[in-house]
Amino acid sequence: MKTNTIEISKKILKITGSTNAQFNLIREGDKVLLGLSGGKDSMLLATLLARLKKYAPFKFEFKAVTIDYGRGGEYGYIFDYCENLEIPYELYPTDIYKILEANKREGSVYCSFCSRMRRGALYSKALEGGFNKLALAHHLDDAAESFMMNLTYNGALRSMPPLYRAENGLYVIRPLIFVRERQIIDFIAKNNIYIAPDCNCPIMWQTHDKRPFAREKTKQMLKKMEEENPDFFTSLKVALGNVHLKSLFDERYLDKQEE
């Protein structure tokens, strides 16, 4: 597949362009490391960053890195895709899978543990390479699921911000945070982009492992809510940027009474 045959819809370009402008996600002189899993979301983000680097009125650097969990995987198509788009790319070997196997407990889901180790590996690679920003490919559906899961299972009002500063000083950015998952699926299908069946995800390698049921239940709940209210995701997106802290129960934000 040649670079000039890859088409990104005008709607996706408009959404991501306005998101970048609103939150200043990528600026002049930035060095951005992209976490490229090889799944549909990160493949779109890689394509967008390659396009932005070519046409943006400012200069920035970026590189893509895939975390190898230490069990092998299907990576050839990622190498080829990055080569076609002239994206600097590295496959980063780790022992994450071995650590997961050593610490796994029967009946437990280790997705969050795996995610933390993967993020730690990306942080290490970013700091090692002198990058100041780490780009992740979470989209609006991910943010909605995160919000609802925190609300219903963890008792917290929390989601995924477009930009935040990690304790190590790196800025984590999510350029796709206002893009819908169905738009990404459509991009992959229209461009006939190959994606590995399991996206090299460790949870898919063991048929006896417990699956993350909470996320799947949340997906189905959100699907039903959108069927009943087609504007649900639009409203939720606005709500996540329109927080009235004093209307909640957190004592830190309530008005203090005079003594």
Summary of the structure (lengths in Angstrom):
residues: 259
radius of gyration: 19.4
end to end distance: 70.7
largest distance: 70.7
contacts: 721
relative contact order: 0.16
helix: 49%
strand: 10%
